[in-house]
Amino acid sequence: MNTVERIIKNEPVADVVSLFALLWPAMRIDRMYGLYRSEVVQKGILVATYNSLFNDGVLSSDKSGKTVKGPNWKAPTFLVEKRYD
């Protein structure tokens, strides 16, 4: 099992998206969840979480439309604890 797969399978969706959205486009995140936790996509949890992170100021968009850290962003626990290093 690769690191991304382990993160997606073991961590809360909001934590994963708050980090991965800074690195990859939404379509890639959707594909990863489709592969490793398809119920999150099928039940609309991924889209709802993505939208709530923007609404809550965790994520934001810059002038070019790229996803960036919002004013309320904080590093996910799994990143701070270096669980997957």
PDB file of N, CA, C and O in Angstrom:
ATOM      1  N   MET A   1       0.851  -1.172   0.000  1.00  0.00           N
ATOM      2  CA  MET A   1       0.000   0.000   0.000  1.00  0.00           C
ATOM      3  C   MET A   1       0.901   1.241   0.000  1.00  0.00           C
ATOM      4  O   MET A   1       1.809   1.356   0.823  1.00  0.00           O
ATOM      5  N   ASN A   2       0.642   2.165  -0.927  1.00  0.00           N
ATOM      6  CA  ASN A   2       1.469   3.367  -0.980  1.00  0.00           C
ATOM      7  C   ASN A   2       1.017   4.390   0.058  1.00  0.00           C
ATOM      8  O   ASN A   2      -0.035   4.236   0.678  1.00  0.00           O
ATOM      9  N   THR A   3       1.811   5.418   0.239  1.00  0.00           N
ATOM     10  CA  THR A   3       1.555   6.413   1.285  1.00  0.00           C
ATOM     11  C   THR A   3       0.235   7.144   1.064  1.00  0.00           C
ATOM     12  O   THR A   3      -0.530   7.325   2.011  1.00  0.00           O
ATOM     13  N   VAL A   4      -0.042   7.563  -0.153  1.00  0.00           N
ATOM     14  CA  VAL A   4      -1.294   8.279  -0.436  1.00  0.00           C
ATOM     15  C   VAL A   4      -2.489   7.389  -0.116  1.00  0.00           C
ATOM     16  O   VAL A   4      -3.456   7.845   0.494  1.00  0.00           O
ATOM     17  N   GLU A   5      -2.431   6.147  -0.516  1.00  0.00           N
ATOM     18  CA  GLU A   5      -3.515   5.205  -0.228  1.00  0.00           C
ATOM     19  C   GLU A   5      -3.720   5.061   1.278  1.00  0.00           C
ATOM     20  O   GLU A   5      -4.859   5.066   1.744  1.00  0.00           O
ATOM     21  N   ARG A   6      -2.655   4.933   2.035  1.00  0.00           N
ATOM     22  CA  ARG A   6      -2.763   4.806   3.494  1.00  0.00           C
ATOM     23  C   ARG A   6      -3.387   6.051   4.108  1.00  0.00           C
ATOM     24  O   ARG A   6      -4.230   5.947   5.000  1.00  0.00           O
ATOM     25  N   ILE A   7      -2.984   7.220   3.640  1.00  0.00           N
ATOM     26  CA  ILE A   7      -3.545   8.468   4.163  1.00  0.00           C
ATOM     27  C   ILE A   7      -5.039   8.531   3.877  1.00  0.00           C
ATOM     28  O   ILE A   7      -5.830   8.814   4.777  1.00  0.00           O
ATOM     29  N   ILE A   8      -5.430   8.273   2.644  1.00  0.00           N
ATOM     30  CA  ILE A   8      -6.845   8.353   2.275  1.00  0.00           C
ATOM     31  C   ILE A   8      -7.675   7.339   3.046  1.00  0.00           C
ATOM     32  O   ILE A   8      -8.788   7.652   3.470  1.00  0.00           O
ATOM     33  N   LYS A   9      -7.168   6.158   3.230  1.00  0.00           N
ATOM     34  CA  LYS A   9      -7.928   5.118   3.932  1.00  0.00           C
ATOM     35  C   LYS A   9      -8.019   5.351   5.437  1.00  0.00           C
ATOM     36  O   LYS A   9      -8.967   4.886   6.069  1.00  0.00           O
ATOM     37  N   ASN A  10      -7.055   6.059   6.026  1.00  0.00           N
ATOM     38  CA  ASN A  10      -6.983   6.149   7.485  1.00  0.00           C
ATOM     39  C   ASN A  10      -7.270   7.515   8.097  1.00  0.00           C
ATOM     40  O   ASN A  10      -7.458   7.608   9.310  1.00  0.00           O
ATOM     41  N   GLU A  11      -7.308   8.565   7.303  1.00  0.00           N
ATOM     42  CA  GLU A  11      -7.447   9.911   7.861  1.00  0.00           C
ATOM     43  C   GLU A  11      -8.796  10.529   7.498  1.00  0.00           C
ATOM     44  O   GLU A  11      -9.397  10.159   6.489  1.00  0.00           O
ATOM     45  N   PRO A  12      -9.275  11.471   8.319  1.00  0.00           N
ATOM     46  CA  PRO A  12     -10.542  12.151   8.018  1.00  0.00           C
ATOM     47  C   PRO A  12     -10.466  12.890   6.677  1.00  0.00           C
ATOM     48  O   PRO A  12      -9.432  13.452   6.316  1.00  0.00           O
ATOM     49  N   VAL A  13     -11.572  12.873   5.959  1.00  0.00           N
ATOM     50  CA  VAL A  13     -11.622  13.492   4.635  1.00  0.00           C
ATOM     51  C   VAL A  13     -11.194  14.959   4.696  1.00  0.00           C
ATOM     52  O   VAL A  13     -10.418  15.405   3.851  1.00  0.00           O
ATOM     53  N   ALA A  14     -11.679  15.704   5.667  1.00  0.00           N
ATOM     54  CA  ALA A  14     -11.348  17.131   5.761  1.00  0.00           C
ATOM     55  C   ALA A  14      -9.845  17.345   5.927  1.00  0.00           C
ATOM     56  O   ALA A  14      -9.284  18.265   5.332  1.00  0.00           O
ATOM     57  N   ASP A  15      -9.199  16.518   6.716  1.00  0.00           N
ATOM     58  CA  ASP A  15      -7.750  16.651   6.911  1.00  0.00           C
ATOM     59  C   ASP A  15      -6.997  16.378   5.609  1.00  0.00           C
ATOM     60  O   ASP A  15      -6.074  17.106   5.246  1.00  0.00           O
ATOM     61  N   VAL A  16      -7.407  15.323   4.921  1.00  0.00           N
ATOM     62  CA  VAL A  16      -6.733  14.952   3.675  1.00  0.00           C
ATOM     63  C   VAL A  16      -6.915  16.042   2.620  1.00  0.00           C
ATOM     64  O   VAL A  16      -5.953  16.461   1.978  1.00  0.00           O
ATOM     65  N   VAL A  17      -8.148  16.493   2.448  1.00  0.00           N
ATOM     66  CA  VAL A  17      -8.426  17.497   1.419  1.00  0.00           C
ATOM     67  C   VAL A  17      -7.751  18.822   1.746  1.00  0.00           C
ATOM     68  O   VAL A  17      -7.282  19.514   0.842  1.00  0.00           O
ATOM     69  N   SER A  18      -7.693  19.184   3.022  1.00  0.00           N
ATOM     70  CA  SER A  18      -7.063  20.463   3.383  1.00  0.00           C
ATOM     71  C   SER A  18      -5.585  20.498   3.004  1.00  0.00           C
ATOM     72  O   SER A  18      -5.026  21.575   2.794  1.00  0.00           O
ATOM     73  N   LEU A  19      -4.958  19.351   2.916  1.00  0.00           N
ATOM     74  CA  LEU A  19      -3.562  19.292   2.478  1.00  0.00           C
ATOM     75  C   LEU A  19      -3.443  19.025   0.981  1.00  0.00           C
ATOM     76  O   LEU A  19      -2.759  19.763   0.271  1.00  0.00           O
ATOM     77  N   PHE A  20      -4.099  17.982   0.502  1.00  0.00           N
ATOM     78  CA  PHE A  20      -3.941  17.586  -0.895  1.00  0.00           C
ATOM     79  C   PHE A  20      -4.461  18.636  -1.868  1.00  0.00           C
ATOM     80  O   PHE A  20      -3.960  18.727  -2.989  1.00  0.00           O
ATOM     81  N   ALA A  21      -5.452  19.433  -1.473  1.00  0.00           N
ATOM     82  CA  ALA A  21      -5.982  20.480  -2.362  1.00  0.00           C
ATOM     83  C   ALA A  21      -4.939  21.551  -2.649  1.00  0.00           C
ATOM     84  O   ALA A  21      -5.040  22.267  -3.646  1.00  0.00           O
ATOM     85  N   LEU A  22      -3.945  21.665  -1.786  1.00  0.00           N
ATOM     86  CA  LEU A  22      -2.857  22.622  -2.015  1.00  0.00           C
ATOM     87  C   LEU A  22      -1.847  22.092  -3.034  1.00  0.00           C
ATOM     88  O   LEU A  22      -1.073  22.856  -3.611  1.00  0.00           O
ATOM     89  N   LEU A  23      -1.868  20.789  -3.242  1.00  0.00           N
ATOM     90  CA  LEU A  23      -0.873  20.141  -4.091  1.00  0.00           C
ATOM     91  C   LEU A  23      -1.410  19.703  -5.446  1.00  0.00           C
ATOM     92  O   LEU A  23      -0.698  19.761  -6.449  1.00  0.00           O
ATOM     93  N   TRP A  24      -2.667  19.264  -5.477  1.00  0.00           N
ATOM     94  CA  TRP A  24      -3.228  18.640  -6.672  1.00  0.00           C
ATOM     95  C   TRP A  24      -4.587  19.219  -7.022  1.00  0.00           C
ATOM     96  O   TRP A  24      -5.290  19.712  -6.141  1.00  0.00           O
ATOM     97  N   PRO A  25      -4.972  19.168  -8.298  1.00  0.00           N
ATOM     98  CA  PRO A  25      -6.302  19.632  -8.689  1.00  0.00           C
ATOM     99  C   PRO A  25      -7.394  18.717  -8.125  1.00  0.00           C
ATOM    100  O   PRO A  25      -7.152  17.553  -7.806  1.00  0.00           O
ATOM    101  N   ALA A  26      -8.582  19.268  -8.013  1.00  0.00           N
ATOM    102  CA  ALA A  26      -9.714  18.533  -7.436  1.00  0.00           C
ATOM    103  C   ALA A  26      -9.979  17.220  -8.172  1.00  0.00           C
ATOM    104  O   ALA A  26     -10.359  16.230  -7.547  1.00  0.00           O
ATOM    105  N   MET A  27      -9.784  17.201  -9.482  1.00  0.00           N
ATOM    106  CA  MET A  27     -10.033  15.971 -10.245  1.00  0.00           C
ATOM    107  C   MET A  27      -9.103  14.839  -9.811  1.00  0.00           C
ATOM    108  O   MET A  27      -9.510  13.678  -9.792  1.00  0.00           O
ATOM    109  N   ARG A  28      -7.888  15.159  -9.471  1.00  0.00           N
ATOM    110  CA  ARG A  28      -6.945  14.121  -9.034  1.00  0.00           C
ATOM    111  C   ARG A  28      -7.338  13.595  -7.654  1.00  0.00           C
ATOM    112  O   ARG A  28      -7.256  12.394  -7.396  1.00  0.00           O
ATOM    113  N   ILE A  29      -7.764  14.491  -6.778  1.00  0.00           N
ATOM    114  CA  ILE A  29      -8.209  14.076  -5.448  1.00  0.00           C
ATOM    115  C   ILE A  29      -9.444  13.189  -5.575  1.00  0.00           C
ATOM    116  O   ILE A  29      -9.561  12.175  -4.887  1.00  0.00           O
ATOM    117  N   ASP A  30     -10.355  13.574  -6.452  1.00  0.00           N
ATOM    118  CA  ASP A  30     -11.557  12.781  -6.704  1.00  0.00           C
ATOM    119  C   ASP A  30     -11.180  11.377  -7.179  1.00  0.00           C
ATOM    120  O   ASP A  30     -11.755  10.385  -6.731  1.00  0.00           O
ATOM    121  N   ARG A  31     -10.229  11.307  -8.072  1.00  0.00           N
ATOM    122  CA  ARG A  31      -9.784  10.004  -8.596  1.00  0.00           C
ATOM    123  C   ARG A  31      -9.171   9.147  -7.489  1.00  0.00           C
ATOM    124  O   ARG A  31      -9.439   7.948  -7.412  1.00  0.00           O
ATOM    125  N   MET A  32      -8.361   9.748  -6.646  1.00  0.00           N
ATOM    126  CA  MET A  32      -7.738   8.986  -5.559  1.00  0.00           C
ATOM    127  C   MET A  32      -8.798   8.440  -4.603  1.00  0.00           C
ATOM    128  O   MET A  32      -8.721   7.288  -4.178  1.00  0.00           O
ATOM    129  N   TYR A  33      -9.777   9.262  -4.272  1.00  0.00           N
ATOM    130  CA  TYR A  33     -10.860   8.777  -3.416  1.00  0.00           C
ATOM    131  C   TYR A  33     -11.690   7.725  -4.132  1.00  0.00           C
ATOM    132  O   TYR A  33     -12.155   6.772  -3.506  1.00  0.00           O
ATOM    133  N   GLY A  34     -11.882   7.883  -5.428  1.00  0.00           N
ATOM    134  CA  GLY A  34     -12.601   6.871  -6.200  1.00  0.00           C
ATOM    135  C   GLY A  34     -11.906   5.521  -6.156  1.00  0.00           C
ATOM    136  O   GLY A  34     -12.559   4.478  -6.146  1.00  0.00           O
ATOM    137  N   LEU A  35     -10.594   5.545  -6.131  1.00  0.00           N
ATOM    138  CA  LEU A  35      -9.817   4.303  -6.078  1.00  0.00           C
ATOM    139  C   LEU A  35      -9.790   3.679  -4.685  1.00  0.00           C
ATOM    140  O   LEU A  35      -9.921   2.463  -4.545  1.00  0.00           O
ATOM    141  N   TYR A  36      -9.620   4.501  -3.667  1.00  0.00           N
ATOM    142  CA  TYR A  36      -9.334   3.979  -2.335  1.00  0.00           C
ATOM    143  C   TYR A  36     -10.490   4.057  -1.336  1.00  0.00           C
ATOM    144  O   TYR A  36     -10.517   3.298  -0.367  1.00  0.00           O
ATOM    145  N   ARG A  37     -11.444   4.963  -1.559  1.00  0.00           N
ATOM    146  CA  ARG A  37     -12.614   5.083  -0.668  1.00  0.00           C
ATOM    147  C   ARG A  37     -13.792   5.589  -1.492  1.00  0.00           C
ATOM    148  O   ARG A  37     -14.254   6.715  -1.309  1.00  0.00           O
ATOM    149  N   SER A  38     -14.261   4.757  -2.385  1.00  0.00           N
ATOM    150  CA  SER A  38     -15.273   5.187  -3.351  1.00  0.00           C
ATOM    151  C   SER A  38     -16.562   5.672  -2.705  1.00  0.00           C
ATOM    152  O   SER A  38     -17.263   6.494  -3.295  1.00  0.00           O
ATOM    153  N   GLU A  39     -16.893   5.194  -1.521  1.00  0.00           N
ATOM    154  CA  GLU A  39     -18.128   5.634  -0.855  1.00  0.00           C
ATOM    155  C   GLU A  39     -18.106   7.127  -0.550  1.00  0.00           C
ATOM    156  O   GLU A  39     -19.158   7.763  -0.501  1.00  0.00           O
ATOM    157  N   VAL A  40     -16.926   7.688  -0.345  1.00  0.00           N
ATOM    158  CA  VAL A  40     -16.797   9.124  -0.065  1.00  0.00           C
ATOM    159  C   VAL A  40     -17.226   9.937  -1.289  1.00  0.00           C
ATOM    160  O   VAL A  40     -17.837  10.996  -1.147  1.00  0.00           O
ATOM    161  N   VAL A  41     -16.911   9.450  -2.470  1.00  0.00           N
ATOM    162  CA  VAL A  41     -17.321  10.122  -3.707  1.00  0.00           C
ATOM    163  C   VAL A  41     -18.793   9.851  -3.977  1.00  0.00           C
ATOM    164  O   VAL A  41     -19.551  10.773  -4.280  1.00  0.00           O
ATOM    165  N   GLN A  42     -19.199   8.596  -3.869  1.00  0.00           N
ATOM    166  CA  GLN A  42     -20.566   8.199  -4.201  1.00  0.00           C
ATOM    167  C   GLN A  42     -21.612   8.876  -3.322  1.00  0.00           C
ATOM    168  O   GLN A  42     -22.702   9.191  -3.799  1.00  0.00           O
ATOM    169  N   LYS A  43     -21.305   9.103  -2.067  1.00  0.00           N
ATOM    170  CA  LYS A  43     -22.259   9.724  -1.139  1.00  0.00           C
ATOM    171  C   LYS A  43     -22.172  11.251  -1.129  1.00  0.00           C
ATOM    172  O   LYS A  43     -22.906  11.904  -0.387  1.00  0.00           O
ATOM    173  N   GLY A  44     -21.290  11.821  -1.938  1.00  0.00           N
ATOM    174  CA  GLY A  44     -21.162  13.273  -2.019  1.00  0.00           C
ATOM    175  C   GLY A  44     -20.365  13.896  -0.891  1.00  0.00           C
ATOM    176  O   GLY A  44     -20.337  15.118  -0.748  1.00  0.00           O
ATOM    177  N   ILE A  45     -19.721  13.069  -0.094  1.00  0.00           N
ATOM    178  CA  ILE A  45     -18.957  13.566   1.052  1.00  0.00           C
ATOM    179  C   ILE A  45     -17.757  14.388   0.598  1.00  0.00           C
ATOM    180  O   ILE A  45     -17.437  15.408   1.207  1.00  0.00           O
ATOM    181  N   LEU A  46     -17.099  13.954  -0.454  1.00  0.00           N
ATOM    182  CA  LEU A  46     -15.903  14.656  -0.922  1.00  0.00           C
ATOM    183  C   LEU A  46     -16.242  16.077  -1.370  1.00  0.00           C
ATOM    184  O   LEU A  46     -15.572  17.028  -0.968  1.00  0.00           O
ATOM    185  N   VAL A  47     -17.263  16.226  -2.186  1.00  0.00           N
ATOM    186  CA  VAL A  47     -17.655  17.556  -2.674  1.00  0.00           C
ATOM    187  C   VAL A  47     -18.124  18.432  -1.520  1.00  0.00           C
ATOM    188  O   VAL A  47     -17.764  19.607  -1.444  1.00  0.00           O
ATOM    189  N   ALA A  48     -18.925  17.865  -0.622  1.00  0.00           N
ATOM    190  CA  ALA A  48     -19.418  18.635   0.527  1.00  0.00           C
ATOM    191  C   ALA A  48     -18.264  19.099   1.410  1.00  0.00           C
ATOM    192  O   ALA A  48     -18.263  20.233   1.888  1.00  0.00           O
ATOM    193  N   THR A  49     -17.296  18.234   1.622  1.00  0.00           N
ATOM    194  CA  THR A  49     -16.136  18.582   2.444  1.00  0.00           C
ATOM    195  C   THR A  49     -15.301  19.661   1.767  1.00  0.00           C
ATOM    196  O   THR A  49     -14.882  20.624   2.408  1.00  0.00           O
ATOM    197  N   TYR A  50     -15.064  19.499   0.490  1.00  0.00           N
ATOM    198  CA  TYR A  50     -14.294  20.486  -0.273  1.00  0.00           C
ATOM    199  C   TYR A  50     -14.957  21.856  -0.168  1.00  0.00           C
ATOM    200  O   TYR A  50     -14.289  22.853   0.105  1.00  0.00           O
ATOM    201  N   ASN A  51     -16.266  21.905  -0.386  1.00  0.00           N
ATOM    202  CA  ASN A  51     -17.007  23.172  -0.302  1.00  0.00           C
ATOM    203  C   ASN A  51     -16.969  23.763   1.103  1.00  0.00           C
ATOM    204  O   ASN A  51     -16.801  24.972   1.259  1.00  0.00           O
ATOM    205  N   SER A  52     -17.121  22.930   2.119  1.00  0.00           N
ATOM    206  CA  SER A  52     -17.119  23.454   3.491  1.00  0.00           C
ATOM    207  C   SER A  52     -15.744  23.996   3.884  1.00  0.00           C
ATOM    208  O   SER A  52     -15.661  24.954   4.652  1.00  0.00           O
ATOM    209  N   LEU A  53     -14.679  23.406   3.378  1.00  0.00           N
ATOM    210  CA  LEU A  53     -13.339  23.922   3.664  1.00  0.00           C
ATOM    211  C   LEU A  53     -13.155  25.321   3.078  1.00  0.00           C
ATOM    212  O   LEU A  53     -12.499  26.166   3.687  1.00  0.00           O
ATOM    213  N   PHE A  54     -13.724  25.567   1.914  1.00  0.00           N
ATOM    214  CA  PHE A  54     -13.686  26.917   1.341  1.00  0.00           C
ATOM    215  C   PHE A  54     -14.582  27.857   2.132  1.00  0.00           C
ATOM    216  O   PHE A  54     -14.180  28.977   2.448  1.00  0.00           O
ATOM    217  N   ASN A  55     -15.790  27.414   2.453  1.00  0.00           N
ATOM    218  CA  ASN A  55     -16.732  28.257   3.206  1.00  0.00           C
ATOM    219  C   ASN A  55     -16.210  28.609   4.592  1.00  0.00           C
ATOM    220  O   ASN A  55     -16.480  29.697   5.101  1.00  0.00           O
ATOM    221  N   ASP A  56     -15.466  27.696   5.202  1.00  0.00           N
ATOM    222  CA  ASP A  56     -14.941  27.906   6.555  1.00  0.00           C
ATOM    223  C   ASP A  56     -13.596  28.637   6.576  1.00  0.00           C
ATOM    224  O   ASP A  56     -13.044  28.882   7.648  1.00  0.00           O
ATOM    225  N   GLY A  57     -13.075  28.981   5.418  1.00  0.00           N
ATOM    226  CA  GLY A  57     -11.818  29.722   5.359  1.00  0.00           C
ATOM    227  C   GLY A  57     -10.578  28.875   5.546  1.00  0.00           C
ATOM    228  O   GLY A  57      -9.488  29.407   5.757  1.00  0.00           O
ATOM    229  N   VAL A  58     -10.730  27.560   5.470  1.00  0.00           N
ATOM    230  CA  VAL A  58      -9.560  26.684   5.568  1.00  0.00           C
ATOM    231  C   VAL A  58      -8.795  26.723   4.244  1.00  0.00           C
ATOM    232  O   VAL A  58      -7.565  26.749   4.225  1.00  0.00           O
ATOM    233  N   LEU A  59      -9.536  26.726   3.152  1.00  0.00           N
ATOM    234  CA  LEU A  59      -8.956  26.847   1.820  1.00  0.00           C
ATOM    235  C   LEU A  59      -9.478  28.115   1.165  1.00  0.00           C
ATOM    236  O   LEU A  59     -10.546  28.620   1.513  1.00  0.00           O
ATOM    237  N   SER A  60      -8.708  28.618   0.215  1.00  0.00           N
ATOM    238  CA  SER A  60      -9.097  29.816  -0.524  1.00  0.00           C
ATOM    239  C   SER A  60      -8.535  29.684  -1.939  1.00  0.00           C
ATOM    240  O   SER A  60      -7.832  28.722  -2.249  1.00  0.00           O
ATOM    241  N   SER A  61      -8.846  30.647  -2.783  1.00  0.00           N
ATOM    242  CA  SER A  61      -8.305  30.672  -4.146  1.00  0.00           C
ATOM    243  C   SER A  61      -7.530  31.962  -4.349  1.00  0.00           C
ATOM    244  O   SER A  61      -7.924  33.022  -3.863  1.00  0.00           O
ATOM    245  N   ASP A  62      -6.418  31.860  -5.076  1.00  0.00           N
ATOM    246  CA  ASP A  62      -5.683  33.077  -5.401  1.00  0.00           C
ATOM    247  C   ASP A  62      -6.256  33.689  -6.680  1.00  0.00           C
ATOM    248  O   ASP A  62      -7.254  33.202  -7.210  1.00  0.00           O
ATOM    249  N   LYS A  63      -5.629  34.745  -7.170  1.00  0.00           N
ATOM    250  CA  LYS A  63      -6.145  35.463  -8.341  1.00  0.00           C
ATOM    251  C   LYS A  63      -6.212  34.594  -9.590  1.00  0.00           C
ATOM    252  O   LYS A  63      -7.047  34.823 -10.466  1.00  0.00           O
ATOM    253  N   SER A  64      -5.344  33.608  -9.674  1.00  0.00           N
ATOM    254  CA  SER A  64      -5.340  32.728 -10.846  1.00  0.00           C
ATOM    255  C   SER A  64      -6.259  31.521 -10.677  1.00  0.00           C
ATOM    256  O   SER A  64      -6.371  30.695 -11.583  1.00  0.00           O
ATOM    257  N   GLY A  65      -6.915  31.415  -9.527  1.00  0.00           N
ATOM    258  CA  GLY A  65      -7.833  30.305  -9.282  1.00  0.00           C
ATOM    259  C   GLY A  65      -7.198  29.104  -8.613  1.00  0.00           C
ATOM    260  O   GLY A  65      -7.867  28.097  -8.378  1.00  0.00           O
ATOM    261  N   LYS A  66      -5.920  29.197  -8.304  1.00  0.00           N
ATOM    262  CA  LYS A  66      -5.225  28.099  -7.631  1.00  0.00           C
ATOM    263  C   LYS A  66      -5.667  28.027  -6.169  1.00  0.00           C
ATOM    264  O   LYS A  66      -5.857  29.056  -5.520  1.00  0.00           O
ATOM    265  N   THR A  67      -5.827  26.821  -5.664  1.00  0.00           N
ATOM    266  CA  THR A  67      -6.194  26.637  -4.263  1.00  0.00           C
ATOM    267  C   THR A  67      -4.991  26.930  -3.376  1.00  0.00           C
ATOM    268  O   THR A  67      -3.893  26.424  -3.607  1.00  0.00           O
ATOM    269  N   VAL A  68      -5.216  27.751  -2.362  1.00  0.00           N
ATOM    270  CA  VAL A  68      -4.172  28.147  -1.417  1.00  0.00           C
ATOM    271  C   VAL A  68      -4.717  28.023   0.005  1.00  0.00           C
ATOM    272  O   VAL A  68      -5.913  27.818   0.213  1.00  0.00           O
ATOM    273  N   LYS A  69      -3.826  28.151   0.964  1.00  0.00           N
ATOM    274  CA  LYS A  69      -4.241  28.126   2.366  1.00  0.00           C
ATOM    275  C   LYS A  69      -5.131  29.326   2.657  1.00  0.00           C
ATOM    276  O   LYS A  69      -4.824  30.451   2.264  1.00  0.00           O
ATOM    277  N   GLY A  70      -6.236  29.071   3.348  1.00  0.00           N
ATOM    278  CA  GLY A  70      -7.104  30.153   3.779  1.00  0.00           C
ATOM    279  C   GLY A  70      -6.656  30.671   5.137  1.00  0.00           C
ATOM    280  O   GLY A  70      -5.712  30.139   5.721  1.00  0.00           O
ATOM    281  N   PRO A  71      -7.323  31.704   5.647  1.00  0.00           N
ATOM    282  CA  PRO A  71      -6.926  32.288   6.930  1.00  0.00           C
ATOM    283  C   PRO A  71      -7.096  31.330   8.113  1.00  0.00           C
ATOM    284  O   PRO A  71      -6.470  31.522   9.156  1.00  0.00           O
ATOM    285  N   ASN A  72      -7.927  30.311   7.962  1.00  0.00           N
ATOM    286  CA  ASN A  72      -8.169  29.365   9.054  1.00  0.00           C
ATOM    287  C   ASN A  72      -7.481  28.018   8.841  1.00  0.00           C
ATOM    288  O   ASN A  72      -7.803  27.041   9.517  1.00  0.00           O
ATOM    289  N   TRP A  73      -6.535  27.966   7.903  1.00  0.00           N
ATOM    290  CA  TRP A  73      -5.843  26.708   7.631  1.00  0.00           C
ATOM    291  C   TRP A  73      -4.899  26.368   8.768  1.00  0.00           C
ATOM    292  O   TRP A  73      -4.215  27.239   9.306  1.00  0.00           O
ATOM    293  N   LYS A  74      -4.868  25.105   9.125  1.00  0.00           N
ATOM    294  CA  LYS A  74      -3.833  24.600  10.028  1.00  0.00           C
ATOM    295  C   LYS A  74      -3.429  23.228   9.527  1.00  0.00           C
ATOM    296  O   LYS A  74      -4.227  22.520   8.913  1.00  0.00           O
ATOM    297  N   ALA A  75      -2.215  22.866   9.784  1.00  0.00           N
ATOM    298  CA  ALA A  75      -1.700  21.587   9.302  1.00  0.00           C
ATOM    299  C   ALA A  75      -2.496  20.440   9.911  1.00  0.00           C
ATOM    300  O   ALA A  75      -2.768  20.440  11.112  1.00  0.00           O
ATOM    301  N   PRO A  76      -2.871  19.463   9.089  1.00  0.00           N
ATOM    302  CA  PRO A  76      -3.585  18.301   9.615  1.00  0.00           C
ATOM    303  C   PRO A  76      -2.719  17.549  10.631  1.00  0.00           C
ATOM    304  O   PRO A  76      -1.491  17.547  10.545  1.00  0.00           O
ATOM    305  N   THR A  77      -3.376  16.926  11.573  1.00  0.00           N
ATOM    306  CA  THR A  77      -2.681  16.198  12.635  1.00  0.00           C
ATOM    307  C   THR A  77      -1.718  15.161  12.075  1.00  0.00           C
ATOM    308  O   THR A  77      -0.599  15.026  12.570  1.00  0.00           O
ATOM    309  N   PHE A  78      -2.139  14.428  11.052  1.00  0.00           N
ATOM    310  CA  PHE A  78      -1.259  13.386  10.511  1.00  0.00           C
ATOM    311  C   PHE A  78       0.027  13.973   9.937  1.00  0.00           C
ATOM    312  O   PHE A  78       1.059  13.301   9.917  1.00  0.00           O
ATOM    313  N   LEU A  79      -0.025  15.212   9.474  1.00  0.00           N
ATOM    314  CA  LEU A  79       1.175  15.869   8.955  1.00  0.00           C
ATOM    315  C   LEU A  79       2.068  16.339  10.099  1.00  0.00           C
ATOM    316  O   LEU A  79       3.284  16.146  10.066  1.00  0.00           O
ATOM    317  N   VAL A  80       1.463  16.952  11.100  1.00  0.00           N
ATOM    318  CA  VAL A  80       2.213  17.445  12.263  1.00  0.00           C
ATOM    319  C   VAL A  80       2.908  16.290  12.978  1.00  0.00           C
ATOM    320  O   VAL A  80       4.066  16.398  13.382  1.00  0.00           O
ATOM    321  N   GLU A  81       2.181  15.183  13.126  1.00  0.00           N
ATOM    322  CA  GLU A  81       2.736  14.015  13.827  1.00  0.00           C
ATOM    323  C   GLU A  81       3.661  13.176  12.954  1.00  0.00           C
ATOM    324  O   GLU A  81       4.269  12.220  13.435  1.00  0.00           O
ATOM    325  N   LYS A  82       3.771  13.524  11.682  1.00  0.00           N
ATOM    326  CA  LYS A  82       4.631  12.809  10.730  1.00  0.00           C
ATOM    327  C   LYS A  82       4.338  11.310  10.715  1.00  0.00           C
ATOM    328  O   LYS A  82       5.250  10.484  10.750  1.00  0.00           O
ATOM    329  N   ARG A  83       3.053  10.977  10.663  1.00  0.00           N
ATOM    330  CA  ARG A  83       2.637   9.567  10.696  1.00  0.00           C
ATOM    331  C   ARG A  83       3.089   8.762   9.489  1.00  0.00           C
ATOM    332  O   ARG A  83       3.245   7.544   9.585  1.00  0.00           O
ATOM    333  N   TYR A  84       3.300   9.413   8.368  1.00  0.00           N
ATOM    334  CA  TYR A  84       3.572   8.675   7.136  1.00  0.00           C
ATOM    335  C   TYR A  84       4.955   8.954   6.562  1.00  0.00           C
ATOM    336  O   TYR A  84       5.184   8.737   5.372  1.00  0.00           O
ATOM    337  N   ASP A  85       5.872   9.429   7.383  1.00  0.00           N
ATOM    338  CA  ASP A  85       7.241   9.685   6.914  1.00  0.00           C
ATOM    339  C   ASP A  85       8.002   8.399   6.729  1.00  0.00           C
ATOM    340  O   ASP A  85       9.169   8.422   6.340  1.00  0.00           O
TER     341      ASP A  85
END
